Amino acid sequence: MPYDEADETDPMMLVGVELPMDRSASADTARVLAEEFARIGFSEERLIEVFRDPFYAGAHQAYLALGEEAVREIVRTSTVPWKGIVFRDRVRDPETGLHLLNILEPGARREP
């Protein structure tokens, strides 16, 4: 079998399915996605753009099911714990030489 062709008998072949979601499941999906993107530094407005964009199918489906105001509220509450926290990987462990994740608390001194 050529490398680029899918083998329909392969039990490990990825298969995407769409599952029906009610309002509660859509809200849970929106909360999980909003928190995940907030953790990596997306602002509230950038998160709303993600939900509006059909490219992000799961987020967009939740946006269509819940409406903009509900999604805005979810985004607002999901980003609060992450506001002001900056993630950087510029700290090098002197023993191993590996880069470490440096989490700065709000108001902490930032090195250039």
N, C-alpha and C positions, 0 to 999 in steps of 0.2 A: 504494500500500500504506500503510495506517495506520502511524503511528510506533511504536505499542506491540506490533504483531503481528510475529512472526518470519516471515521469508521462507525457506522450506525450500530454495530454490535458491541462497541466499546462501552463497558459499564461505567467508566470514569468520564465519559463525555459530559460536558456541562450542558444542562438544559434549563432554560429560563421559563418560568411559569408566572402567570399573573394571578394573584389571589384576590378575591373580593374583600373589600374593607368597609367597615361601618365607620361612623363618625369618631367613635372612641379609638379605633385602631389608627385612623388618620391622624388624630391628635397625638397619639403615642409616637407615631412615625415622625411627625413634625418636631416633637420635643427631642427625640433622639438625634435627629439630623441637625437641629439647631444647636444643641449642646456640643456635638462633635465638631461642627464648623466653628463655633465660638471658641472652643479649646485651641484651635490652631490659629486664632487671631482674627477671624472675620468680624467686622463691625455689624451692627444691627442693619444698616442699610444694605451692606453687601450680602447679608444673609437673606434679606427680602428679595434681592435680585436673584439669588439662587432659587428660591421658591417660585419665582415668576418664570424662570427659564425652563422651557420644556426639555432641554438637554438633560437636566437633573430629574429624571422620570419620577422617582419616589417622592421627592420634595414637591415637585409640580403637581403630582396627583393629590397630595395632601392639601396643597394650596387651593386646588379646584374644589375639593370636597369641603374644606372648612371656610374658605373665603379669606380675604386679605386681613380684615380686622382680627380674626381669631389667630391667624398666623403671626401677625404683628405682636399680639399679646404673648404668644408662646415664645417668640424670638426675644422679646423684651425680658421675660422671666428667665430664659435659658442663658442669656449673656451676662446677667448680673454677677454671678460668682466669678467670672473670668475677666471682668473689666479691670484694667490697670496691671494685669499680670503679663509679663513679657517672657517669652521662652527664647533662650539663646543657646547655641552650642559652641561658644567660643572658649569655654573653659577646658583646659587640657589637664588631665590627671597626671601629676608629675611622676608617679610610679609606673603607670602603664603606658602613658603617652596617648591614651584614648581621649576623644572629646566627650565631655560630660554635658548633660542637659542642665542648664543653669536657669532656675526659676527665680525671677526677681519679684518680690512683694511690692504692692503699690507704695510709691514714695521711696523705695530703696535707691541707693546710689548706683548709677550705671557707669560702668567703665567704658571708655571710648573704643 
